Amino acid sequence: MPPLRLHPVPLRSAIVEPETAPDTRIASLHRAVAPNDTAGTRRLSPEWRHALVVGAGSFAIARVVTELIALVTAYGSSFGSVVRHNPQAAITVWEQWDARYYLNIATTGYSTPQFAAFPPLPSLLIRAVSSFLHMEPLVAGLLISFVAGCAACAVLIRLVGLDHDSRTAALSVFLLLTFPTALFLQTVYAESLLLLLCVAAFLAIRRGNVALAGVLAGLAVLTKTYAVILVIPLFWEHLEMRGWSPARGLRASALIVVPTVLALTGWMLFLARTFHDASLVLTAERFWGRTASPPWVAFAGGVRSITGAHLVEGMSLVAALLLIAAAVYAWRRVRRSYAILLALSALAFTTSGVLTSTARYSIVVFPLFIVAAVIAVRRTWLERIWVVTTIPLGVYLLSAFATGRWAG
């Protein structure tokens, strides 16, 4: 019997899992037949498919539920026959308050200085979609809010998934959509679009795409002027991830700040040309009873509203306090960039002399819901308290909005 000869085999080729080392001939044939399939798979990874199913699916369900509640509130138990005889009634219920201003700007432009309180991006999108798809501006506005809301929830799932498990990510979306003022993500307001831009900017900075984060921050400023605060937490996040070196800091500051400055400058030049007053970018809110004031002025008014049993105004005080508490928790337990965004948002919302609309503005401050999810994910009793508290309040606010009794 001839002796057995052993030939050395390289370690890398010996330790190969069948799942990760397919037959090279099959792989070559696959590439030759479908050269673009691999790129398509990269564009829609399993993580993104999961985010779209959970995030966008949750928002779509919330949209249906919100629509039904609004119709019942506006038209009573006979809403079905009302909509059958006049299908337009299904959407006109959302044409309330600020929605009318955005639609007016989209159709007739900035005809009065009061409109300067509404930056141009939402109305520009409404006009563009309405013209391109040949639909009414109201339908276009609702479509934009729906698409932006679905995308925002999907992106939020991906962002939270960078630090936490899938349950925490899904819970953050659930808490967002059950927040009492989540109805403003469904109507022709700027909140849905702004939420998408804010969450996407943070996902971009986390993935190292500083230029994209800067562009998204600039677009956010054209959606709501106070979104200029985004540049600070984005800058912090980039340096905390990449290292606090002067070279990186200079480059990051340019990529993040320049698009925001350009957007703000362009908006101011437009106001100067249209109304001969570029300062409207800061002072237009005076037409709505807001003036620059120390935070304690707004908090004092919020306390008076609670003692006077004004539920909605008292809710704005609670929202401001939640932002501050979440900022403290996020600094110690979550991410410091989130804490900075929460703190700056609380400051921006409380320095206008009143707390009015703070609860609505808070829906865009997504770290609030990440913090809440982190706290509640292993405490189911907190989830139950959230549900029994926020959902009834949300139904009440939705009924007030749908009947024109509350603007947010």
C-alpha positions as CSV (number, residue, x, y, z in Angstrom):
1,M,0.0,0.0,0.0
2,P,1.5,3.3,-1.1
3,P,2.2,5.9,1.7
4,L,-0.5,8.5,2.3
5,R,0.7,12.0,1.2
6,L,-0.7,15.1,2.8
7,H,-0.6,18.3,0.8
8,P,-0.7,21.6,2.8
9,V,-3.9,23.6,2.3
10,P,-4.0,27.4,3.0
11,L,-5.9,28.2,6.1
12,R,-8.2,30.8,4.4
13,S,-9.3,28.3,1.8
14,A,-9.8,25.5,4.3
15,I,-12.1,27.4,6.6
16,V,-14.9,28.5,4.3
17,E,-18.5,28.5,5.1
18,P,-20.7,27.1,2.3
19,E,-23.2,30.0,2.7
20,T,-20.5,32.7,2.1
21,A,-18.5,30.9,-0.6
22,P,-20.8,30.0,-3.5
23,D,-19.4,28.2,-6.6
24,T,-17.4,30.8,-8.5
25,R,-18.8,29.5,-11.8
26,I,-22.4,30.1,-10.6
27,A,-21.4,33.5,-9.3
28,S,-19.8,34.4,-12.6
29,L,-22.9,33.3,-14.5
30,H,-25.1,35.3,-12.2
31,R,-23.1,38.4,-12.7
32,A,-23.1,37.9,-16.5
33,V,-26.9,37.5,-16.7
34,A,-27.9,40.1,-14.2
35,P,-25.1,42.7,-13.6
36,N,-27.4,45.2,-11.9
37,D,-29.1,42.9,-9.4
38,T,-26.3,43.3,-6.8
39,A,-26.6,47.1,-6.9
40,G,-30.4,46.8,-6.5
41,T,-29.9,44.6,-3.4
42,R,-27.6,47.2,-1.9
43,R,-30.1,49.9,-2.5
44,L,-32.7,48.0,-0.5
45,S,-31.1,46.0,2.2
46,P,-33.0,43.8,4.7
47,E,-32.6,46.5,7.3
48,W,-34.3,49.1,5.1
49,R,-37.0,46.6,4.1
50,H,-37.7,46.1,7.8
51,A,-37.7,49.8,8.4
52,L,-40.1,50.5,5.6
53,V,-42.5,47.7,6.7
54,V,-42.5,48.8,10.3
55,G,-42.1,52.5,10.0
56,A,-44.1,53.3,6.9
57,G,-46.7,50.7,7.7
58,S,-47.2,52.1,11.2
59,F,-47.6,55.6,9.7
60,A,-50.1,54.4,7.1
61,I,-52.2,52.7,9.8
62,A,-52.1,55.8,11.9
63,R,-53.3,57.8,8.8
64,V,-56.3,55.6,8.4
65,V,-57.3,55.8,12.0
66,T,-56.8,59.5,12.2
67,E,-58.9,60.0,9.0
68,L,-61.8,58.0,10.5
69,I,-61.7,59.9,13.8
70,A,-61.6,63.3,12.0
71,L,-64.6,62.3,9.8
72,V,-66.6,61.1,12.7
73,T,-65.8,64.2,14.6
74,A,-66.7,66.6,11.7
75,Y,-69.7,64.9,10.3
76,G,-71.0,62.5,13.0
77,S,-72.2,59.0,12.5
78,S,-73.5,59.9,9.0
79,F,-70.0,60.7,7.7
80,G,-70.2,57.7,5.3
81,S,-73.2,59.2,3.4
82,V,-71.6,62.7,3.5
83,V,-68.4,61.4,1.8
84,R,-70.4,59.3,-0.7
85,H,-72.3,62.4,-1.8
86,N,-69.3,64.7,-1.6
87,P,-65.9,62.8,-1.8
88,Q,-64.2,66.2,-1.3
89,A,-65.4,66.2,2.3
90,A,-62.9,63.5,3.1
91,I,-60.0,65.9,2.6
92,T,-61.5,69.3,3.3
93,V,-61.7,68.3,7.0
94,W,-57.9,68.9,7.0
95,E,-58.0,72.3,5.5
96,Q,-57.7,74.1,8.8
97,W,-55.7,77.0,10.2
98,D,-52.0,76.9,9.1
99,A,-52.9,74.6,6.2
100,R,-54.8,77.4,4.6
101,Y,-51.8,79.7,4.8
102,Y,-49.5,77.1,3.2
103,L,-52.1,76.5,0.5
104,N,-52.6,80.2,0.0
105,I,-48.8,80.8,-0.4
106,A,-48.6,77.9,-2.8
107,T,-51.3,79.3,-5.1
108,T,-50.9,83.1,-4.8
109,G,-47.4,83.6,-3.2
110,Y,-46.3,85.8,-0.4
111,S,-48.9,88.6,-0.5
112,T,-48.6,89.9,3.0
113,P,-45.8,90.2,5.6
114,Q,-47.7,87.9,7.9
115,F,-46.9,85.0,5.6
116,A,-43.2,85.4,6.3
117,A,-43.8,83.3,9.4
118,F,-44.2,80.4,7.0
119,P,-40.9,79.6,5.2
120,P,-41.2,78.6,1.6
121,L,-40.2,74.9,1.2
122,P,-43.6,73.3,2.1
123,S,-45.5,75.7,-0.2
124,L,-43.0,75.2,-3.0
125,L,-43.4,71.5,-2.8
126,I,-47.2,71.8,-2.8
127,R,-47.1,73.9,-5.9
128,A,-44.6,71.6,-7.7
129,V,-46.5,68.4,-6.9
130,S,-49.8,70.0,-7.7
131,S,-48.6,71.1,-11.1
132,F,-46.7,67.9,-12.0
133,L,-49.5,65.5,-11.0
134,H,-52.3,67.8,-12.0
135,M,-54.1,67.7,-8.6
136,E,-55.6,70.2,-6.3
137,P,-53.1,71.9,-3.9
138,L,-54.9,70.4,-0.9
139,V,-54.5,66.9,-2.2
140,A,-50.9,67.6,-3.1
141,G,-50.2,68.9,0.4
142,L,-51.8,65.8,2.0
143,L,-49.8,63.5,-0.3
144,I,-46.5,65.3,0.7
145,S,-47.3,65.0,4.4
146,F,-48.1,61.3,4.0
147,V,-45.0,60.4,2.0
148,A,-42.8,62.5,4.3
149,G,-44.3,60.9,7.4
150,C,-43.9,57.4,6.0
151,A,-40.3,58.1,5.1
152,A,-39.6,59.8,8.5
153,C,-40.8,56.8,10.4
154,A,-38.7,54.4,8.3
155,V,-35.6,56.6,8.7
156,L,-36.2,56.8,12.4
157,I,-36.3,53.0,12.6
158,R,-32.9,52.9,10.9
159,L,-31.5,55.6,13.1
160,V,-32.5,54.1,16.4
161,G,-31.3,50.7,15.1
162,L,-27.8,52.0,15.1
163,D,-27.7,52.0,18.9
164,H,-30.6,49.9,20.1
165,D,-32.5,46.7,19.3
166,S,-35.5,46.5,16.9
167,R,-38.1,46.6,19.7
168,T,-36.8,49.9,20.9
169,A,-36.8,51.2,17.4
170,A,-40.3,50.1,16.8
171,L,-41.4,51.5,20.2
172,S,-40.0,54.9,19.4
173,V,-42.2,55.1,16.3
174,F,-45.2,53.9,18.2
175,L,-44.6,56.6,20.9
176,L,-44.2,59.2,18.2
177,L,-47.4,58.3,16.4
178,T,-49.5,58.1,19.6
179,F,-48.2,61.5,20.9
180,P,-51.3,63.8,21.4
181,T,-50.2,66.2,18.7
182,A,-49.2,63.5,16.1
183,L,-52.2,64.6,14.1
184,F,-50.1,67.4,12.7
185,L,-48.0,64.9,10.8
186,Q,-51.1,64.0,8.8
187,T,-52.3,67.4,7.7
188,V,-50.9,70.2,5.5
189,Y,-48.5,71.5,8.1
190,A,-44.7,71.6,8.0
191,E,-44.2,69.1,10.8
192,S,-44.1,65.9,8.7
193,L,-41.6,67.3,6.2
194,L,-39.4,68.9,9.0
195,L,-39.4,65.6,10.9
196,L,-38.1,63.8,7.9
197,L,-35.4,66.3,7.3
198,C,-34.2,66.3,10.9
199,V,-34.1,62.5,11.2
200,A,-32.5,62.1,7.8
201,A,-29.8,64.7,8.7
202,F,-28.9,62.7,11.8
203,L,-28.8,59.4,10.0
204,A,-26.5,61.0,7.3
205,I,-24.1,62.4,9.9
206,R,-24.0,59.0,11.7
207,R,-23.0,57.4,8.5
208,G,-20.3,59.9,7.8
209,N,-22.0,61.8,5.0
210,V,-21.5,65.3,6.4
211,A,-22.3,67.1,3.1
212,L,-25.7,65.5,2.9
213,A,-26.4,66.3,6.5
214,G,-25.6,69.9,5.8
215,V,-27.9,70.0,2.8
216,L,-30.7,68.5,4.8
217,A,-30.2,71.0,7.6
218,G,-30.4,73.8,5.1
219,L,-33.7,72.5,3.7
220,A,-35.0,72.2,7.3
221,V,-34.3,75.9,7.8
222,L,-36.5,76.6,4.7
223,T,-39.2,74.5,6.4
224,K,-39.0,76.1,9.8
225,T,-36.6,78.9,10.6
226,Y,-35.9,77.7,14.1
227,A,-34.4,74.5,12.6
228,V,-31.1,76.5,12.3
229,I,-30.4,74.9,15.7
230,L,-29.7,71.6,13.9
231,V,-26.2,72.7,13.0
232,I,-24.9,72.5,16.6
233,P,-25.9,68.9,17.5
234,L,-24.9,67.7,14.0
235,F,-21.5,69.3,14.4
236,W,-21.1,67.8,17.9
237,E,-22.2,64.3,16.6
238,H,-19.6,64.4,13.8
239,L,-16.7,65.4,16.0
240,E,-17.7,63.0,18.8
241,M,-17.6,60.2,16.3
242,R,-14.6,61.2,14.3
243,G,-12.4,62.8,16.9
244,W,-12.0,66.4,18.1
245,S,-9.3,67.6,15.8
246,P,-9.1,71.2,14.4
247,A,-8.8,69.9,10.8
248,R,-11.9,67.7,11.1
249,G,-13.8,70.5,13.0
250,L,-13.1,73.1,10.3
251,R,-14.1,70.8,7.4
252,A,-17.3,69.6,9.2
253,S,-18.3,73.1,10.2
254,A,-18.0,74.3,6.6
255,L,-20.0,71.3,5.2
256,I,-22.8,71.7,7.9
257,V,-22.9,75.4,8.4
258,V,-22.5,76.7,4.8
259,P,-25.8,75.1,3.3
260,T,-27.7,76.4,6.3
261,V,-26.3,79.9,6.0
262,L,-27.0,79.9,2.3
263,A,-30.6,78.8,2.8
264,L,-31.2,81.4,5.5
265,T,-29.5,84.2,3.4
266,G,-31.6,83.3,0.4
267,W,-34.8,83.4,2.5
268,M,-33.8,86.8,3.9
269,L,-33.0,88.2,0.5
270,F,-36.4,87.1,-0.8
271,L,-38.1,88.9,2.2
272,A,-36.0,92.0,1.6
273,R,-37.0,92.1,-2.1
274,T,-40.7,91.3,-1.5
275,F,-41.4,93.3,1.7
276,H,-38.3,95.4,2.0
277,D,-37.6,93.9,5.4
278,A,-35.1,91.1,5.8
279,S,-35.6,91.1,9.5
280,L,-39.0,89.4,9.0
281,V,-37.1,86.1,9.2
282,L,-36.9,86.9,12.9
283,T,-39.8,89.1,13.6
284,A,-42.7,87.7,11.6
285,E,-43.9,85.8,14.6
286,R,-45.0,89.0,16.2
287,F,-48.1,88.9,13.9
288,W,-49.1,85.8,15.9
289,G,-48.5,87.2,19.3
290,R,-44.9,86.0,19.8
291,T,-42.0,88.2,20.8
292,A,-38.5,87.4,22.1
293,S,-38.6,87.0,25.8
294,P,-36.7,85.1,28.5
295,P,-37.9,81.5,29.1
296,W,-39.4,82.3,32.5
297,V,-42.0,84.6,31.0
298,A,-43.4,81.7,28.9
299,F,-43.2,79.3,31.9
300,A,-45.1,81.7,34.1
301,G,-47.8,81.9,31.5
302,G,-47.9,78.1,31.3
303,V,-48.3,77.8,35.1
304,R,-51.2,80.3,35.0
305,S,-52.8,78.3,32.2
306,I,-52.8,75.2,34.4
307,T,-54.2,77.0,37.4
308,G,-56.8,78.4,35.1
309,A,-57.7,74.9,33.9
310,H,-56.7,75.6,30.3
311,L,-56.0,72.0,29.3
312,V,-54.3,72.7,25.9
313,E,-52.0,75.4,27.1
314,G,-51.1,73.3,30.1
315,M,-50.1,70.5,27.8
316,S,-47.6,72.8,26.2
317,L,-46.0,73.4,29.6
318,V,-45.8,69.7,30.1
319,A,-44.2,69.2,26.7
320,A,-41.6,71.9,27.5
321,L,-40.7,70.1,30.8
322,L,-40.5,66.8,29.0
323,L,-38.0,68.2,26.6
324,I,-35.8,69.4,29.4
325,A,-36.0,66.2,31.3
326,A,-35.3,64.2,28.2
327,A,-32.3,66.3,27.5
328,V,-30.8,65.5,30.9
329,Y,-31.4,61.8,30.5
330,A,-30.1,61.7,26.9
331,W,-26.8,63.4,28.0
332,R,-26.2,60.7,30.5
333,R,-27.7,57.6,28.9
334,V,-28.4,58.0,25.2
335,R,-26.4,60.4,22.9
336,R,-25.1,63.8,23.8
337,S,-26.1,65.2,20.3
338,Y,-29.7,64.2,21.1
339,A,-29.4,66.0,24.4
340,I,-28.2,69.1,22.7
341,L,-31.0,69.1,20.2
342,L,-33.6,68.6,23.0
343,A,-32.1,71.4,25.1
344,L,-31.9,73.8,22.2
345,S,-35.5,72.9,21.1
346,A,-36.7,73.7,24.6
347,L,-34.9,77.0,24.5
348,A,-36.3,77.9,21.1
349,F,-39.8,77.0,22.0
350,T,-39.8,78.9,25.3
351,T,-38.2,82.2,24.3
352,S,-41.2,83.6,22.3
353,G,-43.1,84.9,25.4
354,V,-45.7,82.1,25.2
355,L,-45.7,78.3,25.3
356,T,-48.5,78.1,22.7
357,S,-47.8,75.3,20.1
358,T,-44.9,73.8,22.1
359,A,-46.7,70.5,22.2
360,R,-47.1,70.6,18.4
361,Y,-43.5,71.7,17.8
362,S,-42.3,68.8,20.1
363,I,-43.5,66.2,17.7
364,V,-40.5,67.0,15.4
365,V,-37.9,66.7,18.2
366,F,-37.5,62.9,17.6
367,P,-34.9,62.3,20.4
368,L,-37.8,62.8,22.8
369,F,-39.4,59.6,21.6
370,I,-36.1,57.7,21.5
371,V,-35.5,58.6,25.1
372,A,-39.0,57.6,26.0
373,A,-38.6,54.2,24.2
374,V,-35.3,53.5,25.9
375,I,-36.9,54.1,29.3
376,A,-40.2,52.2,28.5
377,V,-38.9,49.3,26.5
378,R,-38.5,47.0,29.6
379,R,-41.2,48.7,31.6
380,T,-44.5,47.7,30.0
381,W,-46.4,49.5,32.7
382,L,-45.0,52.7,31.4
383,E,-46.3,51.9,27.9
384,R,-49.8,51.3,29.3
385,I,-49.7,54.6,31.1
386,W,-48.6,56.3,27.9
387,V,-51.4,54.7,25.9
388,V,-54.2,55.5,28.3
389,T,-52.9,59.1,28.7
390,T,-51.9,60.2,25.2
391,I,-54.5,58.5,23.0
392,P,-57.6,59.9,24.6
393,L,-55.9,63.3,24.7
394,G,-55.0,62.9,21.0
395,V,-58.5,62.1,20.1
396,Y,-59.8,65.2,21.9
397,L,-57.2,67.4,20.2
398,L,-58.0,65.9,16.8
399,S,-61.7,66.6,17.2
400,A,-60.9,70.2,18.2
401,F,-58.7,70.6,15.1
402,A,-61.1,68.9,12.7
403,T,-64.0,71.2,13.8
404,G,-61.8,74.4,13.6
405,R,-61.7,75.0,17.4
406,W,-57.9,74.5,17.8
407,A,-55.0,75.4,15.6
408,G,-52.2,73.6,17.4
